[in-house]
Amino acid sequence: MLKASKKPSKEKAQVRDKALKEALTPSSKLISFERGMKLDCGAHLPELNVAYETYGTLNADKSNAVLICHALTGDQYAASNNPVTGKLGWWLNMIGPGKPVDTEKYFVICVNVLGSCLGTTGPLSINPDTGRAYGVDLPVITIHDMVKAQNMLIDHLGIETLFAVIGGSMGGMQVLQWAASFPEKVFAAIPIATGAHHSPQNIAFNEVGRQAVMADPDWQGGRYMQEGVIPSKGLSVARMAAHITYLSEEGLQRKFGRNLQDKDAIGFSFDADFQIESYLHYQGMTFVDRFDANSYLYVTRAMDYFDLAADYKGVLGNAFMGTKTRFCLISFSSDWLFPTEESRTIIHALNAAGASVSFAEIETDKGHDSFLLDLPEMFDMVEGFLSSAARARGLE
Amino acid sequence: MLKASKKPSKEKAQVRDKALKEALTPSSKLISFERGMKLDCGAHLPELNVAYETYGTLNADKSNAVLICHALTGDQYAASNNPVTGKLGWWLNMIGPGKPVDTEKYFVICVNVLGSCLGTTGPLSINPDTGRAYGVDLPVITIHDMVKAQNMLIDHLGIETLFAVIGGSMGGMQVLQWAASFPEKVFAAIPIATGAHHSPQNIAFNEVGRQAVMADPDWQGGRYMQEGVIPSKGLSVARMAAHITYLSEEGLQRKFGRNLQDKDAIGFSFDADFQIESYLHYQGMTFVDRFDANSYLYVTRAMDYFDLAADYKGVLGNAFMGTKTRFCLISFSSDWLFPTEESRTIIHALNAAGASVSFAEIETDKGHDSFLLDLPEMFDMVEGFLSSAARARGLE
């Protein structure tokens, strides 16, 4: 059985809460919009906090800003140490001096998404109406809501047009939403390993994860924060299930095969005999230390609800009609969560809308998670596309 | 949140236990081997019960027996009503008078596998050493153990050679194990939608399911029977996760798409908005009523441990060297749990061993579960192969 935590749940909750608070050190950036914001569900969020990081320098005419949109369990620490985990930025191979998203040329902004748990308003935030954490009283949010919150920050920073918006997976959904909702504000868009809607299979996997969280008695109907506990076991199971979908069968075969973990023969038990089991246990356990269970519910739900065509009378091309944004799409051959076919659907729509589109399917056995990995073809594609766009934008 | 049960867990446990007991009505067949059996793990099972059903009539020279091997959560009621669920036999379209496995020609036997919960020895069985149900004190079993138990029944029935052994998924693993372990006893073998080992991705999904069960506090360290409860929520989550793997992405798209369940617009909540969510909830809930949680651990583990080549010095062909069994393999184009590639691996091994092999990959979007569905191409293939084998066996 998975030992999800050696520490008692309550102590673990305190350690985690402290780490999440420390995430907002003075070096982290936080802006509060006291006017709040109207959400797609109809509710009004009375106050909106937006936590973000920046890298590089905004030029005089504010034309070199690049917005990085993070994935489901990502965060704003794209190119700097995450203070909760102590780990390096999750896209450090993409963003930095001399990197494809070159911080010597561009001013890079990465925003913790609405509903998440690293400083931007989410279930752990204090509800000003009650003085207690929202928990599941936070209204359900959408990808469009996430983008509207990011747009409030961009406006606040006085940036009229983003040079580029870039993101993978759920980050790619935000890129598409930005291009559809604020076409005049997006000069170039790079949606990676994503789709214009969440497929039924993806909704199904998300629902399994949510049910695993909600089945944990420590979830306490979503009010676990008040009890000082965490639904660790349920959230671990959710993460394990999701993690399988981030990898490909070929990749699993190559990396793990049926190799045993620290033993010469199967143990005839329910402990982790196989390396793949140990690996999943580790993924589950470490996730619990860095992510809030209710945030997992909210952000997965936002993905499920994403269906860009539906917002444009069922015709995806309408979402981009007349757009001047130039697009670069990237997919990965072994990604079965967002297969290349979903990128092709977007390309057809962009073509129908007369948009400028580049596209590459990169051959790899590393599955959906490829966008986070060291893939020279991806870096070359992003760098080439951005350089060309920078020339067109007069940045070079 | 999933309402896994409207009845309290304890009452539900009693209803389920009663149903499982009634499954062994006088019409069901049960044989007890008081000598027990030696298991692959080294332990000796002190007593072995084998529950089975038969259809058709054994001929005078006992040459027309067909053994049907069931899948993970299947049972012996292949062509008769399941007394627990009241549902029709799970392979009623395959087995019966005039069906591909024609009960007017063949004597069909279907055995509840070792470790399951419909009468054959499993975690719900009474441990003669303690007088209480085994629970997780039952030694871990293997596919080979399942086949050895079936073989004891076949010997008991005085059948020297099975005319055919047929099964899909885990049933197919048993077919391969039969052909490898008892080649002289298997005239013809039909492994469907299966593989010669469990892949790391499949192990990963099984481990998620087991962790979901074991994370449920009602699992009680595997001793829930003594408390009169069931780990319903954990077992539901396990079943939901597994069920996704039984279907294909195309099939889900065609059957459910992003259709909403009994509503016109998304509900901005964590209830089941989408049809695919309701469908999975239903699969989870009904499963809990018919299957034992500990059996789920044991039978999934047996699948994980299956690696036929490993038992033959790493060379799969060795498992079939010199075999006279004639094989018919069937795979399904959209099956991603046991992709066609895994059937091809078996075919290469059979070719290397000089065996007689027929093979078809059937085009369908119905995924792994296709073997249970109404697929004329599959029925034609099975019927044709069996007729030809029957002529060779002198049965026609």
HADDOCK unambig.tbl for C-alpha pairs under 7 A between the chains (distance, minus, plus):
assign (segid A and resid 1 and name CA) (segid B and resid 211 and name CA) 6.49 0.50 0.50
assign (segid A and resid 1 and name CA) (segid B and resid 214 and name CA) 6.22 0.50 0.50
assign (segid A and resid 2 and name CA) (segid B and resid 211 and name CA) 6.47 0.50 0.50
assign (segid A and resid 41 and name CA) (segid B and resid 268 and name CA) 6.24 0.50 0.50
assign (segid A and resid 140 and name CA) (segid B and resid 268 and name CA) 5.30 0.50 0.50
assign (segid A and resid 140 and name CA) (segid B and resid 269 and name CA) 6.16 0.50 0.50
assign (segid A and resid 200 and name CA) (segid B and resid 252 and name CA) 6.19 0.50 0.50
assign (segid A and resid 200 and name CA) (segid B and resid 253 and name CA) 6.24 0.50 0.50
assign (segid A and resid 200 and name CA) (segid B and resid 256 and name CA) 6.91 0.50 0.50
assign (segid A and resid 200 and name CA) (segid B and resid 257 and name CA) 5.62 0.50 0.50
assign (segid A and resid 200 and name CA) (segid B and resid 258 and name CA) 5.92 0.50 0.50
assign (segid A and resid 200 and name CA) (segid B and resid 276 and name CA) 6.47 0.50 0.50
assign (segid A and resid 201 and name CA) (segid B and resid 249 and name CA) 5.94 0.50 0.50
assign (segid A and resid 201 and name CA) (segid B and resid 252 and name CA) 6.57 0.50 0.50
assign (segid A and resid 204 and name CA) (segid B and resid 276 and name CA) 6.44 0.50 0.50
assign (segid A and resid 204 and name CA) (segid B and resid 277 and name CA) 6.26 0.50 0.50
assign (segid A and resid 207 and name CA) (segid B and resid 277 and name CA) 6.63 0.50 0.50
assign (segid A and resid 208 and name CA) (segid B and resid 237 and name CA) 6.16 0.50 0.50
assign (segid A and resid 208 and name CA) (segid B and resid 240 and name CA) 6.35 0.50 0.50
assign (segid A and resid 208 and name CA) (segid B and resid 241 and name CA) 6.05 0.50 0.50
assign (segid A and resid 211 and name CA) (segid B and resid 1 and name CA) 6.51 0.50 0.50
assign (segid A and resid 211 and name CA) (segid B and resid 2 and name CA) 6.51 0.50 0.50
assign (segid A and resid 211 and name CA) (segid B and resid 237 and name CA) 6.56 0.50 0.50
assign (segid A and resid 212 and name CA) (segid B and resid 212 and name CA) 6.99 0.50 0.50
assign (segid A and resid 212 and name CA) (segid B and resid 237 and name CA) 6.12 0.50 0.50
assign (segid A and resid 214 and name CA) (segid B and resid 1 and name CA) 6.23 0.50 0.50
assign (segid A and resid 215 and name CA) (segid B and resid 233 and name CA) 5.81 0.50 0.50
assign (segid A and resid 215 and name CA) (segid B and resid 234 and name CA) 6.98 0.50 0.50
assign (segid A and resid 216 and name CA) (segid B and resid 216 and name CA) 6.85 0.50 0.50
assign (segid A and resid 233 and name CA) (segid B and resid 215 and name CA) 5.81 0.50 0.50
assign (segid A and resid 234 and name CA) (segid B and resid 215 and name CA) 6.98 0.50 0.50
assign (segid A and resid 237 and name CA) (segid B and resid 208 and name CA) 6.17 0.50 0.50
assign (segid A and resid 237 and name CA) (segid B and resid 211 and name CA) 6.57 0.50 0.50
assign (segid A and resid 237 and name CA) (segid B and resid 212 and name CA) 6.12 0.50 0.50
assign (segid A and resid 240 and name CA) (segid B and resid 208 and name CA) 6.34 0.50 0.50
assign (segid A and resid 241 and name CA) (segid B and resid 208 and name CA) 6.06 0.50 0.50
assign (segid A and resid 249 and name CA) (segid B and resid 201 and name CA) 5.94 0.50 0.50
assign (segid A and resid 252 and name CA) (segid B and resid 200 and name CA) 6.19 0.50 0.50
assign (segid A and resid 252 and name CA) (segid B and resid 201 and name CA) 6.57 0.50 0.50
assign (segid A and resid 253 and name CA) (segid B and resid 200 and name CA) 6.24 0.50 0.50
assign (segid A and resid 256 and name CA) (segid B and resid 200 and name CA) 6.90 0.50 0.50
assign (segid A and resid 257 and name CA) (segid B and resid 200 and name CA) 5.62 0.50 0.50
assign (segid A and resid 258 and name CA) (segid B and resid 200 and name CA) 5.92 0.50 0.50
assign (segid A and resid 268 and name CA) (segid B and resid 41 and name CA) 6.25 0.50 0.50
assign (segid A and resid 268 and name CA) (segid B and resid 140 and name CA) 5.31 0.50 0.50
assign (segid A and resid 269 and name CA) (segid B and resid 140 and name CA) 6.17 0.50 0.50
assign (segid A and resid 276 and name CA) (segid B and resid 200 and name CA) 6.46 0.50 0.50
assign (segid A and resid 276 and name CA) (segid B and resid 204 and name CA) 6.43 0.50 0.50
assign (segid A and resid 277 and name CA) (segid B and resid 204 and name CA) 6.26 0.50 0.50
assign (segid A and resid 277 and name CA) (segid B and resid 207 and name CA) 6.63 0.50 0.50
